[in-house]
Amino acid sequence: MNKLIGEGAESQIIQIDENLLKKLRLEKPYRHPILDLKLRKARNRREFKVLNKLFELKINAPKAFEIKEKEEISFTFEYIKGNTLKSVLNKKLLDKAFDEIIKLHKKNITHGDLTTLNMIEKDNKIYLIDFGLSEFSKKIEDRAVDLNLFFTCIKNEHKEFYKHKTKLLQTYQKELEFGSKVIERLQQIEHRGRNKA
């Protein structure tokens, strides 16, 4: 099949068959070739490793299958066919999405681009997708940045659900031993954002 179904600044998503996708990392002509190759390999390995870890931890995300580094820099992964959360968001699904974020942060993984476009609803479950900016991180700042992105997305794209933020953060604080520190940092980030505006 090999059908292009998505393209970003760094990569293309190619559909191989009904159940399989490939993420192909694109060469960047403006970067030095050796540096470019090194960066693409490092990012490819990291994302592949994160997806494998998530599968092991039973966190809802696509399963990664095969990584390539010779003729191309890519990996194949499970095609989760569902609706973007952006198109079907309701209160119940918002709670489920936030539960997945909590699970992620508990295991010292941050996503890096938590928007409702990077979440898929399938069979009443929420799957997190596109871990291209993810990190294995214990940093309070990284978790706070994740939450800031998520709530900025809710505020801008789904205003009617923004009122649930306080309750969701209370759950976060209860579930994570360092939750209050993350929320404190989140407030600092929001304050910095308001001052810039």
Backbone as a chain_set.jsonl record, in Angstrom:
{"seq": "MNKLIGEGAESQIIQIDENLLKKLRLEKPYRHPILDLKLRKARNRREFKVLNKLFELKINAPKAFEIKEKEEISFTFEYIKGNTLKSVLNKKLLDKAFDEIIKLHKKNITHGDLTTLNMIEKDNKIYLIDFGLSEFSKKIEDRAVDLNLFFTCIKNEHKEFYKHKTKLLQTYQKELEFGSKVIERLQQIEHRGRNKA", "coords": {"N": [[0.836, -1.213, 0.0], [1.739, 1.425, 1.017], [1.022, 4.275, 1.573], [0.994, 7.744, 1.908], [-0.008, 9.305, 4.823], [0.297, 11.297, 6.617], [2.211, 14.22, 7.412], [4.916, 15.879, 8.9], [7.187, 18.411, 10.174], [9.511, 17.018, 10.665], [9.114, 14.392, 9.899], [7.461, 11.692, 8.035], [4.322, 9.974, 7.961], [3.533, 6.838, 6.972], [1.218, 4.644, 5.58], [1.352, 1.213, 5.728], [-0.152, -1.168, 5.632], [-3.464, -2.405, 6.495], [-3.161, -2.501, 9.268], [-0.754, -1.432, 9.987], [1.666, 1.147, 10.375], [4.275, 3.376, 9.258], [6.884, 5.389, 10.52], [8.788, 7.687, 9.039], [11.811, 9.275, 9.176], [12.791, 12.388, 8.018], [15.417, 13.619, 5.901], [17.324, 16.567, 6.553], [18.267, 19.116, 4.651], [19.483, 21.529, 5.383], [20.982, 20.981, 7.596], [24.193, 19.822, 8.761], [25.335, 16.886, 7.127], [26.342, 14.685, 8.7], [25.671, 15.391, 11.325], [22.915, 15.592, 10.981], [22.182, 12.917, 10.404], [22.924, 11.712, 12.796], [21.217, 13.016, 14.634], [18.67, 12.254, 13.646], [18.774, 9.475, 13.939], [19.076, 9.274, 16.741], [16.671, 10.441, 17.698], [14.832, 8.728, 16.537], [15.461, 6.26, 17.727], [14.94, 6.898, 20.409], [12.147, 7.459, 20.417], [11.152, 4.979, 19.586], [12.031, 3.379, 21.689], [10.609, 4.534, 23.83], [7.947, 3.912, 23.068], [8.051, 1.104, 23.199], [8.476, 0.784, 25.925], [6.1, 1.859, 26.939], [4.278, -0.013, 26.016], [5.087, -2.234, 27.465], [4.44, -1.287, 30.009], [1.747, -1.239, 29.864], [0.38, 1.081, 29.078], [-1.876, 3.04, 27.226], [-1.003, 3.193, 24.004], [0.422, 3.206, 20.658], [1.793, 0.067, 19.582], [5.212, -0.541, 19.014], [7.125, -1.95, 16.322], [9.357, -2.639, 14.339], [12.615, -1.359, 13.883], [14.566, 0.728, 11.721], [17.76, 1.588, 10.413], [19.547, 1.724, 8.36], [19.134, 1.764, 5.269], [17.162, 3.639, 5.497], [15.878, 5.938, 7.991], [13.744, 4.893, 10.247], [10.719, 3.561, 11.819], [8.356, 0.921, 12.342], [4.927, 0.745, 13.37], [1.925, 0.053, 15.279], [-1.24, 0.633, 13.781], [-3.615, 2.573, 15.034], [-6.862, 2.687, 14.624], [-9.206, 5.056, 14.941], [-11.077, 7.758, 16.409], [-9.919, 11.14, 16.445], [-9.323, 12.635, 19.585], [-9.938, 15.266, 19.642], [-12.126, 15.517, 17.929], [-14.197, 14.202, 19.2], [-14.487, 14.842, 21.871], [-15.66, 14.573, 25.206], [-16.832, 14.899, 28.628], [-16.324, 12.479, 30.0], [-14.418, 11.248, 28.35], [-12.421, 13.138, 28.49], [-11.59, 12.837, 31.152], [-10.587, 10.23, 30.977], [-8.476, 10.591, 29.176], [-6.844, 12.235, 30.686], [-6.207, 10.5, 32.734], [-4.459, 8.779, 31.384], [-2.333, 10.514, 30.96], [-1.513, 10.937, 33.588], [-0.647, 8.314, 34.226], [1.526, 8.128, 32.511], [3.27, 10.166, 33.471], [3.729, 9.204, 36.019], [5.448, 7.148, 35.492], [7.745, 8.384, 34.796], [7.881, 9.488, 32.201], [7.577, 11.879, 29.673], [5.433, 13.498, 27.303], [5.508, 15.703, 25.448], [3.986, 16.904, 23.449], [1.185, 17.273, 24.077], [-1.763, 17.327, 22.869], [-5.249, 17.359, 21.88], [-5.313, 16.342, 19.376], [-3.334, 14.535, 19.288], [-4.297, 12.336, 20.525], [-6.209, 9.432, 20.527], [-9.462, 8.133, 20.284], [-10.685, 4.985, 20.76], [-12.844, 2.291, 20.825], [-13.912, 3.244, 23.221], [-11.677, 3.806, 24.709], [-8.763, 5.781, 25.452], [-6.003, 6.515, 23.492], [-2.632, 7.513, 23.49], [-0.738, 9.177, 21.052], [1.988, 9.804, 18.691], [4.891, 10.249, 19.716], [7.131, 11.744, 19.202], [8.418, 13.906, 20.436], [8.88, 13.019, 22.923], [10.241, 12.184, 26.202], [12.355, 10.397, 28.493], [11.998, 11.333, 31.603], [12.541, 12.812, 34.782], [12.098, 15.286, 35.563], [10.515, 18.027, 37.143], [9.823, 20.356, 35.782], [9.541, 19.458, 33.074], [7.268, 17.844, 33.227], [5.415, 19.755, 34.054], [5.41, 21.425, 31.818], [4.269, 19.682, 29.949], [1.642, 19.474, 31.053], [0.877, 22.14, 30.843], [0.776, 22.498, 28.054], [-1.307, 20.715, 27.444], [-3.544, 21.823, 28.859], [-3.626, 24.346, 27.703], [-4.325, 23.669, 25.122], [-6.916, 22.612, 25.644], [-8.179, 24.917, 26.592], [-8.038, 26.61, 24.335], [-9.141, 25.11, 22.22], [-11.323, 23.677, 23.162], [-13.156, 25.112, 24.842], [-15.408, 24.814, 26.579], [-14.764, 22.743, 28.251], [-12.751, 23.541, 29.851], [-13.308, 24.344, 32.399], [-13.076, 22.139, 34.007], [-10.514, 21.871, 34.774], [-9.394, 22.45, 37.406], [-10.381, 20.349, 39.013], [-9.25, 18.142, 37.711], [-6.552, 18.633, 38.158], [-6.494, 18.374, 40.903], [-6.861, 15.632, 41.155], [-4.515, 14.8, 39.913], [-2.626, 15.739, 41.75], [-3.23, 14.138, 43.951], [-2.643, 11.608, 42.973], [0.069, 11.559, 42.252], [3.181, 11.584, 43.893], [4.822, 13.785, 43.752], [3.123, 15.622, 42.817], [2.089, 18.141, 43.732], [4.295, 19.815, 43.498], [4.667, 19.834, 40.741], [2.3, 21.107, 39.928], [2.621, 23.573, 41.112], [4.823, 24.482, 39.617], [3.613, 24.522, 37.116], [1.804, 26.637, 37.47], [3.625, 28.737, 37.645], [4.678, 28.704, 35.052], [2.376, 29.353, 33.584], [1.972, 31.905, 34.566], [4.26, 33.201, 33.629], [3.677, 33.062, 30.919], [1.392, 34.713, 30.771], [2.497, 37.156, 31.454], [4.173, 37.622, 29.291], [2.307, 37.955, 27.275]], "CA": [[0.0, 0.0, 0.0], [2.658, 2.569, 1.122], [0.264, 5.501, 1.312], [1.331, 8.836, 2.821], [-1.238, 9.778, 5.49], [0.591, 12.445, 7.478], [3.562, 14.759, 7.246], [5.299, 16.974, 9.796], [8.458, 19.058, 9.844], [10.626, 16.08, 10.826], [8.849, 13.014, 9.481], [6.248, 11.312, 7.304], [3.643, 8.756, 8.422], [3.153, 6.072, 5.784], [0.415, 3.454, 5.882], [1.883, 0.021, 5.043], [-1.346, -1.973, 5.369], [-4.607, -2.081, 7.359], [-2.827, -2.469, 10.696], [0.639, -1.042, 10.198], [2.159, 2.438, 9.892], [5.722, 3.585, 9.363], [7.322, 6.772, 10.705], [10.035, 7.876, 8.295], [12.419, 10.564, 9.539], [13.257, 13.03, 6.788], [16.711, 14.328, 5.895], [17.219, 18.028, 6.585], [19.416, 19.594, 3.866], [20.141, 22.68, 6.015], [21.865, 20.503, 8.666], [25.367, 19.077, 8.319], [24.87, 15.501, 6.929], [26.699, 13.787, 9.818], [24.826, 15.81, 12.454], [21.537, 15.253, 10.621], [22.025, 11.478, 10.569], [23.044, 11.439, 14.234], [19.974, 13.497, 15.261], [17.533, 11.422, 13.223], [18.922, 8.159, 14.592], [18.838, 9.422, 18.19], [15.239, 10.682, 17.903], [14.143, 7.513, 16.129], [15.696, 5.262, 18.79], [14.263, 7.312, 21.636], [10.697, 7.264, 20.27], [10.949, 3.525, 19.528], [12.243, 2.895, 23.061], [9.469, 5.005, 24.638], [6.76, 3.114, 22.709], [8.249, -0.242, 23.756], [8.302, 0.894, 27.371], [4.669, 2.076, 27.183], [3.617, -1.303, 25.788], [5.459, -3.032, 28.642], [3.74, -0.726, 31.17], [0.301, -1.3, 29.568], [-0.188, 2.42, 28.88], [-2.491, 3.017, 25.895], [-0.22, 3.843, 22.941], [0.671, 2.2, 19.612], [2.915, -0.858, 19.789], [6.268, -0.403, 17.999], [7.523, -3.28, 15.848], [10.694, -2.814, 13.765], [13.352, -0.11, 13.666], [15.553, 0.664, 10.627], [18.757, 2.67, 10.475], [20.516, 1.652, 7.262], [18.666, 2.419, 4.027], [16.322, 4.769, 5.921], [15.718, 6.051, 9.449], [12.292, 4.737, 10.415], [10.242, 2.384, 12.565], [6.954, 0.591, 12.076], [4.121, 0.68, 14.589], [0.51, -0.305, 15.161], [-2.182, 1.653, 13.32], [-4.815, 2.602, 15.887], [-7.915, 3.34, 13.842], [-10.265, 5.579, 15.804], [-11.344, 9.187, 16.217], [-9.076, 12.016, 17.265], [-10.079, 13.119, 20.751], [-10.415, 16.61, 19.283], [-13.427, 15.456, 17.237], [-15.253, 13.514, 19.977], [-14.271, 15.098, 23.299], [-16.712, 14.816, 26.197], [-16.256, 14.904, 29.98], [-15.834, 11.136, 30.323], [-13.184, 11.011, 27.588], [-11.424, 14.056, 29.048], [-11.077, 12.159, 32.356], [-9.786, 9.076, 30.546], [-7.235, 11.118, 28.59], [-6.013, 12.745, 31.783], [-5.703, 9.299, 33.423], [-3.289, 8.294, 30.634], [-1.249, 11.472, 31.229], [-1.047, 10.623, 34.95], [0.11, 7.058, 34.142], [2.774, 8.47, 31.818], [4.11, 10.945, 34.376], [4.112, 8.326, 37.134], [6.54, 6.287, 35.02], [8.868, 9.258, 34.396], [7.886, 9.733, 30.745], [6.785, 13.045, 29.258], [5.02, 13.365, 25.901], [6.098, 16.812, 24.689], [3.029, 17.555, 22.543], [-0.107, 16.744, 24.529], [-2.958, 18.012, 22.366], [-6.327, 16.396, 21.61], [-5.052, 15.732, 18.059], [-2.396, 13.439, 19.528], [-4.993, 11.344, 21.334], [-7.19, 8.723, 19.7], [-10.502, 7.369, 20.992], [-11.062, 3.739, 20.074], [-13.534, 1.369, 21.75], [-14.1, 3.929, 24.504], [-10.386, 3.977, 25.38], [-7.953, 6.853, 24.879], [-4.621, 6.153, 23.178], [-1.736, 8.63, 23.201], [0.068, 8.902, 19.85], [3.028, 10.747, 18.277], [5.842, 10.456, 20.809], [8.347, 12.303, 18.599], [9.072, 14.857, 21.35], [8.835, 12.439, 24.272], [11.505, 12.042, 26.94], [12.383, 9.759, 29.807], [12.359, 12.501, 32.408], [12.036, 12.925, 36.16], [12.077, 16.723, 35.866], [9.241, 18.687, 37.463], [9.595, 21.302, 34.679], [9.057, 18.746, 31.878], [5.877, 17.442, 33.482], [4.606, 20.985, 34.081], [5.282, 21.866, 30.413], [3.263, 18.771, 29.383], [0.31, 19.891, 31.533], [0.59, 23.463, 30.28], [0.368, 22.271, 26.656], [-2.617, 20.07, 27.443], [-4.606, 22.749, 29.272], [-3.691, 25.413, 26.686], [-5.127, 23.081, 24.036], [-8.319, 22.556, 26.09], [-8.667, 26.311, 26.678], [-8.157, 27.193, 22.99], [-9.914, 24.295, 21.269], [-12.496, 23.043, 23.785], [-13.399, 26.041, 25.969], [-16.451, 24.378, 27.519], [-14.213, 21.734, 29.171], [-11.649, 24.135, 30.626], [-13.775, 24.482, 33.795], [-12.742, 20.915, 34.744], [-9.064, 21.873, 35.04], [-9.099, 22.401, 38.843], [-10.681, 18.983, 39.482], [-8.243, 17.245, 37.13], [-5.287, 18.875, 38.856], [-6.628, 17.789, 42.252], [-6.612, 14.199, 40.956], [-3.072, 14.696, 39.619], [-1.929, 15.964, 43.014], [-3.473, 12.967, 44.792], [-2.068, 10.4, 42.359], [1.527, 11.624, 42.131], [3.791, 12.064, 45.137], [5.416, 15.109, 43.489], [2.069, 16.349, 42.092], [1.941, 19.544, 44.152], [5.441, 20.549, 42.929], [4.392, 20.012, 39.299], [1.228, 22.108, 39.803], [3.253, 24.858, 41.454], [5.621, 24.888, 38.439], [2.635, 24.838, 36.069], [1.311, 28.0, 37.749], [4.718, 29.658, 37.287], [4.738, 28.738, 33.58], [1.197, 30.116, 33.138], [2.222, 33.296, 34.96], [5.248, 33.716, 32.65], [2.941, 33.224, 29.653], [0.508, 35.893, 30.871], [3.352, 38.349, 31.465], [4.637, 37.832, 27.911], [1.157, 38.464, 26.501]], "C": [[0.88, 1.276, 0.0], [2.016, 3.92, 0.788], [0.61, 6.553, 2.374], [0.053, 9.35, 3.482], [-0.976, 10.958, 6.434], [2.017, 12.917, 7.271], [3.784, 15.925, 8.197], [6.632, 17.549, 9.362], [9.6, 18.044, 9.807], [10.394, 14.715, 10.179], [7.587, 12.874, 8.634], [5.66, 10.066, 7.964], [3.088, 8.065, 7.189], [2.368, 4.832, 6.216], [0.937, 2.286, 5.054], [0.736, -0.913, 4.661], [-2.444, -1.574, 6.36], [-4.232, -1.838, 8.828], [-1.467, -1.868, 11.02], [0.976, 0.32, 9.585], [3.679, 2.473, 10.02], [5.989, 5.073, 9.583], [8.699, 6.895, 10.075], [10.6, 9.252, 8.626], [13.148, 11.15, 8.346], [14.622, 13.695, 6.966], [16.445, 15.83, 5.879], [18.448, 18.61, 5.887], [20.172, 20.757, 4.532], [21.071, 22.261, 7.158], [23.067, 19.8, 8.061], [24.977, 17.596, 8.236], [25.164, 14.562, 8.108], [25.838, 14.096, 11.041], [23.378, 15.402, 12.215], [21.261, 13.77, 10.872], [22.022, 11.104, 12.056], [21.746, 11.82, 14.973], [18.796, 12.599, 14.925], [17.58, 10.039, 13.871], [18.572, 8.245, 16.07], [17.348, 9.591, 18.476], [14.413, 9.437, 17.576], [14.247, 6.446, 17.223], [14.923, 5.603, 20.048], [12.752, 7.055, 21.544], [10.349, 5.775, 20.269], [11.033, 2.927, 20.934], [11.082, 3.293, 23.978], [8.232, 4.15, 24.348], [6.864, 1.682, 23.247], [8.003, -0.253, 25.257], [6.817, 1.045, 27.716], [3.886, 0.776, 27.01], [3.838, -2.218, 26.996], [4.663, -2.591, 29.886], [2.216, -0.756, 31.028], [-0.359, 0.083, 29.572], [-0.687, 2.474, 27.439], [-1.718, 3.879, 24.891], [0.025, 2.788, 21.865], [1.862, 1.314, 19.979], [3.936, -0.651, 18.658], [6.759, -1.791, 17.598], [8.988, -3.362, 15.412], [11.346, -1.457, 13.501], [14.37, -0.317, 12.548], [16.5, 1.854, 10.716], [19.721, 2.661, 9.301], [20.034, 2.395, 6.018], [17.761, 3.621, 4.317], [16.271, 4.788, 7.446], [14.214, 6.024, 9.71], [11.994, 3.648, 11.453], [8.777, 2.161, 12.212], [6.222, 0.447, 13.411], [2.655, 0.423, 14.257], [-0.336, 0.9, 14.711], [-3.437, 1.576, 14.187], [-5.884, 3.41, 15.158], [-9.044, 3.764, 14.772], [-10.509, 7.034, 15.467], [-10.326, 10.005, 17.007], [-9.943, 12.504, 18.434], [-10.662, 14.497, 20.462], [-11.83, 16.566, 18.697], [-14.548, 14.861, 18.077], [-15.228, 13.837, 21.479], [-15.577, 15.276, 24.081], [-16.069, 14.681, 27.581], [-15.641, 13.543, 30.34], [-14.497, 10.855, 29.623], [-12.057, 11.942, 28.054], [-10.77, 13.421, 30.28], [-10.168, 10.991, 31.98], [-8.446, 9.515, 29.958], [-6.283, 11.571, 29.696], [-5.446, 11.59, 32.615], [-4.455, 8.76, 32.727], [-2.085, 9.216, 30.864], [-0.645, 11.182, 32.614], [-0.192, 9.349, 34.935], [1.498, 7.304, 33.548], [3.75, 9.146, 32.786], [4.57, 10.123, 35.581], [5.329, 7.479, 36.774], [7.72, 7.095, 34.469], [9.027, 9.373, 32.872], [7.041, 10.972, 30.489], [6.548, 12.949, 27.749], [5.621, 14.453, 25.015], [5.145, 17.53, 23.746], [1.609, 17.056, 22.843], [-1.269, 17.616, 24.057], [-4.013, 16.945, 22.068], [-6.232, 15.812, 20.197], [-4.112, 14.542, 18.203], [-2.964, 12.402, 20.5], [-6.1, 10.741, 20.469], [-8.18, 7.985, 20.597], [-10.842, 6.153, 20.143], [-11.661, 2.801, 21.108], [-13.624, 1.949, 23.166], [-12.824, 4.028, 25.361], [-9.659, 5.139, 24.712], [-6.518, 6.367, 24.719], [-3.826, 7.428, 22.909], [-0.889, 8.251, 21.997], [1.092, 10.021, 19.643], [3.949, 11.141, 19.446], [7.176, 11.012, 20.309], [9.113, 13.258, 19.492], [9.15, 14.311, 22.78], [10.232, 12.303, 24.875], [11.284, 11.099, 28.122], [12.865, 10.849, 30.747], [11.724, 12.459, 33.79], [11.857, 14.397, 36.529], [10.653, 17.24, 36.109], [8.847, 19.61, 36.301], [8.986, 20.608, 33.453], [7.598, 18.304, 32.042], [4.95, 18.656, 33.46], [4.385, 21.526, 32.666], [4.247, 21.0, 29.69], [1.85, 19.223, 29.759], [-0.087, 21.236, 30.95], [0.111, 23.34, 28.829], [-1.045, 21.697, 26.589], [-3.727, 21.064, 27.782], [-4.719, 23.959, 28.342], [-4.532, 24.938, 25.508], [-6.61, 23.053, 24.42], [-8.927, 23.968, 26.083], [-8.936, 26.897, 25.288], [-9.124, 26.449, 22.076], [-11.237, 23.772, 21.84], [-12.901, 23.843, 25.029], [-14.374, 25.522, 27.03], [-15.944, 23.343, 28.533], [-13.125, 22.296, 30.082], [-12.015, 24.262, 32.114], [-13.416, 23.254, 34.648], [-11.267, 20.863, 35.16], [-8.744, 21.688, 36.526], [-9.283, 20.988, 39.391], [-9.627, 17.994, 38.966], [-6.905, 17.404, 37.852], [-5.322, 18.352, 40.295], [-6.343, 16.279, 42.2], [-5.115, 13.96, 40.739], [-2.264, 14.779, 40.922], [-2.056, 14.749, 43.941], [-2.705, 11.735, 44.3], [-0.535, 10.385, 42.344], [2.149, 12.229, 43.383], [4.394, 13.459, 44.977], [4.403, 16.017, 42.783], [1.98, 17.816, 42.448], [3.081, 20.403, 43.597], [5.221, 20.835, 41.439], [3.351, 21.11, 39.1], [1.759, 23.512, 40.115], [4.06, 25.392, 40.264], [4.71, 25.256, 37.271], [2.12, 26.265, 36.242], [2.364, 29.053, 37.395], [4.814, 29.827, 35.77], [3.574, 29.571, 33.031], [1.38, 31.606, 33.423], [3.207, 33.96, 33.987], [4.568, 33.999, 31.329], [2.071, 34.456, 29.651], [1.332, 37.187, 30.82], [3.879, 38.679, 30.077], [3.531, 38.46, 27.075], [0.868, 39.901, 26.918]], "O": [[0.775, 2.102, -0.907], [2.42, 4.605, -0.151], [0.531, 6.29, 3.574], [-0.869, 9.782, 2.79], [-1.911, 11.543, 6.982], [2.916, 12.124, 6.993], [2.961, 16.836, 8.293], [7.144, 17.208, 8.297], [10.538, 18.184, 9.023], [11.342, 13.969, 9.935], [6.771, 13.79, 8.53], [6.393, 9.211, 8.462], [2.279, 8.631, 6.454], [2.793, 4.079, 7.091], [0.963, 2.354, 3.825], [0.655, -1.387, 3.528], [-2.357, -0.521, 6.992], [-4.892, -1.076, 9.533], [-1.072, -1.8, 12.184], [0.624, 0.609, 8.441], [4.279, 1.712, 10.779], [5.394, 5.92, 8.916], [9.659, 6.273, 10.531], [9.952, 10.272, 8.388], [14.005, 10.506, 7.741], [14.937, 14.251, 8.019], [15.479, 16.301, 5.278], [19.543, 18.604, 6.449], [21.361, 20.95, 4.277], [21.859, 23.072, 7.643], [22.975, 19.241, 6.968], [24.352, 17.082, 9.164], [24.323, 13.738, 8.468], [25.339, 13.19, 11.707], [22.696, 14.929, 13.124], [20.247, 13.408, 11.469], [21.218, 10.287, 12.504], [21.246, 11.069, 15.81], [18.017, 12.226, 15.802], [16.556, 9.504, 14.295], [17.855, 7.392, 16.593], [16.817, 8.96, 19.389], [13.428, 9.134, 18.249], [13.256, 5.816, 17.593], [14.325, 4.733, 20.681], [12.152, 6.506, 22.468], [9.365, 5.363, 20.883], [10.219, 2.087, 21.318], [10.627, 2.495, 24.797], [7.548, 3.714, 25.274], [5.869, 1.116, 23.699], [7.399, -1.183, 25.792], [6.332, 0.434, 28.668], [2.949, 0.499, 27.759], [2.918, -2.878, 27.48], [4.268, -3.421, 30.705], [1.487, -0.358, 31.937], [-1.5, 0.239, 30.008], [-0.002, 2.008, 26.528], [-1.771, 5.108, 24.923], [-0.145, 1.597, 22.124], [2.816, 1.768, 20.611], [3.563, -0.592, 17.486], [6.806, -2.701, 18.426], [9.779, -4.071, 16.036], [10.721, -0.538, 12.973], [14.966, -1.388, 12.43], [16.099, 2.969, 11.049], [20.623, 3.496, 9.239], [20.469, 3.513, 5.746], [17.616, 4.511, 3.48], [16.579, 3.795, 8.106], [13.503, 6.991, 9.436], [12.884, 2.923, 11.897], [8.061, 3.089, 11.835], [6.809, 0.082, 14.43], [2.217, 0.559, 13.114], [-0.165, 2.019, 15.196], [-4.22, 0.631, 14.084], [-5.822, 4.637, 15.084], [-9.753, 2.922, 15.323], [-10.186, 7.49, 14.37], [-9.919, 9.615, 18.101], [-11.139, 12.75, 18.278], [-11.729, 14.854, 20.961], [-12.635, 17.467, 18.937], [-15.721, 14.989, 17.724], [-15.89, 13.16, 22.266], [-16.469, 16.022, 23.676], [-14.88, 14.38, 27.681], [-14.557, 13.483, 30.92], [-13.572, 10.302, 30.219], [-10.884, 11.573, 28.015], [-9.549, 13.461, 30.432], [-9.116, 10.789, 32.586], [-7.414, 8.893, 30.208], [-5.079, 11.319, 29.643], [-4.337, 11.687, 33.14], [-3.506, 8.334, 33.386], [-0.95, 8.747, 30.952], [0.574, 11.182, 32.783], [0.868, 9.308, 35.56], [2.5, 6.765, 34.017], [4.907, 8.743, 32.9], [5.669, 10.325, 36.096], [6.138, 7.137, 37.637], [8.58, 6.56, 33.768], [10.136, 9.358, 32.337], [5.936, 11.104, 31.014], [7.364, 12.39, 27.016], [6.177, 14.161, 23.957], [5.439, 18.634, 23.287], [0.933, 16.497, 21.98], [-1.7, 18.528, 24.762], [-3.696, 15.757, 22.012], [-6.979, 14.896, 19.854], [-4.089, 13.65, 17.355], [-2.229, 11.697, 21.192], [-6.827, 11.453, 19.775], [-7.789, 7.304, 21.545], [-11.229, 6.267, 18.98], [-11.054, 2.546, 22.148], [-13.44, 1.246, 24.16], [-12.881, 4.295, 26.561], [-9.909, 5.447, 23.547], [-5.898, 5.878, 25.664], [-4.286, 8.314, 22.189], [-0.376, 7.134, 21.923], [1.064, 11.044, 20.328], [3.802, 12.197, 20.061], [8.221, 10.779, 20.917], [10.324, 13.415, 19.336], [9.446, 15.045, 23.722], [11.244, 12.305, 24.175], [10.187, 11.011, 28.674], [14.03, 11.245, 30.689], [10.551, 12.123, 33.952], [11.508, 14.72, 37.664], [9.723, 16.922, 35.368], [7.688, 19.641, 35.888], [8.028, 21.111, 32.864], [6.804, 18.385, 31.105], [3.845, 18.597, 32.921], [3.305, 22.025, 32.351], [3.442, 21.511, 28.911], [0.975, 19.34, 28.901], [-1.249, 21.451, 30.603], [-0.847, 24.002, 28.43], [-1.87, 22.133, 25.786], [-4.733, 21.14, 27.076], [-5.799, 24.535, 28.209], [-5.342, 25.687, 24.963], [-7.466, 23.427, 23.617], [-10.05, 24.17, 25.621], [-9.932, 27.591, 25.083], [-9.83, 27.054, 21.27], [-12.161, 23.461, 21.088], [-12.976, 23.298, 26.13], [-14.19, 25.759, 28.224], [-16.597, 23.09, 29.546], [-12.637, 21.604, 30.976], [-11.136, 24.285, 32.976], [-13.45, 23.325, 35.876], [-10.835, 19.918, 35.82], [-7.907, 20.854, 36.872], [-8.442, 20.491, 40.14], [-9.175, 17.117, 39.703], [-6.215, 16.421, 38.122], [-4.296, 17.937, 40.835], [-5.678, 15.727, 43.076], [-4.531, 13.037, 41.308], [-1.346, 13.993, 41.154], [-1.103, 14.382, 44.628], [-2.194, 10.94, 45.088], [0.08, 9.321, 42.416], [1.696, 13.263, 43.873], [4.472, 14.222, 45.94], [4.77, 17.049, 42.223], [1.813, 18.657, 41.565], [2.876, 21.57, 43.263], [5.538, 21.916, 40.943], [3.495, 21.949, 38.21], [1.394, 24.494, 39.468], [4.001, 26.577, 39.939], [4.999, 26.19, 36.524], [2.014, 27.013, 35.27], [2.03, 30.131, 36.904], [5.003, 30.934, 35.266], [3.757, 30.389, 32.13], [0.991, 32.455, 32.622], [3.024, 35.106, 33.577], [4.822, 35.019, 30.688], [2.008, 35.173, 28.653], [0.916, 38.178, 30.221], [4.02, 39.848, 29.716], [3.77, 39.367, 26.277], [-0.058, 40.521, 26.394]]}, "num_chains": 1, "name": "protein.A"}
